[in-house]
Amino acid sequence: MILLNDFKQQYGSLKNQIFEAIDAVGQSGWLVLGKEVQQFEELTQSLLNCYYSIGCANGLDALELALRVLDIKPGEKVLTTPLSAFATTLAILRAGGKPVFVDVDETGLIDLKQCEIALQNNQEIRFFIPVHLFGHAINLGQLKHLKEKHELLIIEDCAQAICAKSKEIYVGSIGELAAYSLYPTKNLGCYGDGGFVTTNNFDYAEKVKCLRDYGQTAKYEHKFLGLNSRLDEVQAAILNRALLPKLAEFTSRRKQIAKLYLENITNDLIQLPRIPLDSDSVWHLFPILCENRDELQTFLKAKGVQTGVHYPTLITDQIALHQNQNNYEIIGSLSHAKKFAQYELSLPLHPFLTDAEVEKVINQCNQWEL
Ligand SMILES: *Cc1c(COP(=O)(O)O)cnc(C)c1O
């Protein structure tokens, strides 16, 4: 079976570094918020060209921490997308905000033109969480324009798009803060849960550090009602020694595979991914659209190709959201987002795919007929 993600192969190739990492932490005698987390923060600062990086427990918390740093008030509206991991919206609700959903465009990312209209008509909206979905960079020029015109406070959800660029600028550079997940399936994943927040603002960085550690400013001095959301030393050590040194190589392999798919899948029944203008994508996923998605998925499975669906249910259709009708708002129709929920299929895309496996996926896609 050609897998969507192959963690056994990853472990096989990184085993020595992972053992060294665990050993180093054990030998150090320091298990939480120590030298390894600090080094991880320094490494990601220089990788992403930002002033501050702060490790935390997961991507959901990274988003919640960022919203709380911006002092969101109960019921304040946050513009966001209905097509993402549920965590994007869950973070807004947990921080006390009210998600306001706008449709995506043909790329699957939130439609910035629709956002512009929504913001014109709803001047009270101050917060915006765009998601760099599938590894694509949303157009940062347009995002910056929107931010300045409407004086928005932006948190970029970069969970799927570490190192993606829009016209040579990294995602995460336009927002007040950016949130990353280190969940194993992400382009930079650890051996369990992890996340981090980046920002160029000193005060925001200090407040994230405080909020991730019970809201304490010094030991046993609690200034805010914080979270327990710390990145483990063991996870940071594994990232520093095993995964971060491989990120550039893994990302370029992802780009290579995406290029092969784009150039060689030629079945008229399959619509290849559309990419936002100026995006240098890091291809977290390879999302195709197919009107007979379920048949194609069954066919590929029978041929030994595992696929995924991102996402089968829009966030606006999730039961958890409907517990309270006043929980959220939808502006306009969500017709593009619905199309993704109905027709999207993700082909295998990970750094350990061989050329022969990529070729097999391409051939099977091309051979499929109704
Ligand atoms: C994975 C993901 C998250 C949540 O990250 P966790 O580490 O799983 O909490 C948030 N947003 C997006 C877009 C994601 O893909």
The ligand as an SDF file (V2000), in Angstrom:
LIG
                    3D

 15 15  0  0  0  0  0  0  0  0999 V2000
   -3.3480   20.5780   12.3230 C   0  0  0  0  0  0  0  0  0  0  0  0
   -3.9780   21.8980   12.2220 C   0  0  0  0  0  0  0  0  0  0  0  0
   -4.3250   22.6380   13.3560 C   0  0  0  0  0  0  0  0  0  0  0  0
   -4.2680   22.0930   14.7420 C   0  0  0  0  0  0  0  0  0  0  0  0
   -3.0340   21.6450   15.1430 O   0  0  0  0  0  0  0  0  0  0  0  0
   -2.9170   20.5690   16.3500 P   0  0  0  0  0  0  0  0  0  0  0  0
   -1.4720   20.5440   16.6350 O   0  0  0  0  0  0  0  0  0  0  0  0
   -3.4540   19.2840   15.8280 O   0  0  0  0  0  0  0  0  0  0  0  0
   -3.7230   21.0970   17.4900 O   0  0  0  0  0  0  0  0  0  0  0  0
   -4.8210   23.9180   13.1740 C   0  0  0  0  0  0  0  0  0  0  0  0
   -4.9980   24.4300   11.9390 N   0  0  0  0  0  0  0  0  0  0  0  0
   -4.7100   23.7350   10.8250 C   0  0  0  0  0  0  0  0  0  0  0  0
   -4.9130   24.3690    9.4990 C   0  0  0  0  0  0  0  0  0  0  0  0
   -4.2020   22.4430   10.9240 C   0  0  0  0  0  0  0  0  0  0  0  0
   -3.9200   21.7610    9.8130 O   0  0  0  0  0  0  0  0  0  0  0  0
  1  2  1  0
  2  3  1  0
  2 14  2  0
  3  4  1  0
  3 10  2  0
  4  5  1  0
  5  6  1  0
  6  7  2  0
  6  8  1  0
  6  9  1  0
 10 11  1  0
 11 12  2  0
 12 13  1  0
 12 14  1  0
 14 15  1  0
M  END
$$$$
